[in-house]
Amino acid sequence: MDGHPPQPRQRRPPGPAPPRPGLQHEGPPRPVTPDETERRRLRLEKKRERYVWYYLAYFLFGIHIVAFVMIYAVLHAK
């Protein structure tokens, strides 16, 4: 706009990059106790069971919609 060239981009100095925050820089993972593993497994099992009930409910709802449409078609056929 005013005719000046943009400032040059700043480059990182040579060498390895500084560590970034994340799991790989938080130190060694703590040991997992069998009690924690059992709780995780139960929580996952409960979640999966809930999903099965959701799928069953959607399936039964869909079947009823199809049945009502078929009944309507049969009753209103000429």
N, C-alpha and C positions, 0 to 999 in steps of 0.2 A: 504494500500500500504506500509506504513512504519511501520505497526504493532501497531499503537496507536488506542485505541478505540475512537469512535466518541464522541463528546461532548454531554452531556445530554440535552434534549430539555428543553427549558425554559417554565415554566407554568405560567399562569395568576394567580395573587393572588386571594384568595377566595373573594366572594362577587359578586355584580351585575356587569355585563360587562359595560365598558364605552360606552356612547352613540355614535352611528355611524352616519355619515352624511346621511341625507335622509329627506323625507317629514315629518315623525313622530317627527322629532326633530327641525323643523323650526318654531315652534310656531303655534298658532291657525290660521286657514285659514281666509283670509279676506272675508268680505261679498260680494256676487256677486250681482251686480246691474241688474235690469231688462233689461237695455240696452245691457249689456254684454251677457246676456242669449239670447237675440234676435239675436245678431251678431253671436254667436256660432251656433244657430239653422239655420240661413241663410247660414253660411259657410258649415255646414254639409249637408244641402239640396242641395247646389250647387255641392258639391262633389258627392253626390248620383246621382244627375241628370247626371253628367258627366259619371259616371259608367254605367248608363242606356244607354247612347248614344254609349259608347264603346261596350257593349254587343250587341246592335242592329247592329252596324257596323260589328262585327265579325260574327253574325248570317247571315246577308245578304251576306257577303263575302263567307261564307261556302256554302250557298244555290247556289250561282253562280258557285262555283267550282263543286258541285254535278251536276248541270244542264249541264255544259260543258262536264263533263265526260260522262253523259248519252247521250248527243247529239253525242259525238264522238263514243260511243259504237253503237248507232243505225245506224249511217252513215257507219261504217266500219264492220257491221255484214254481214255474208255471207248468 
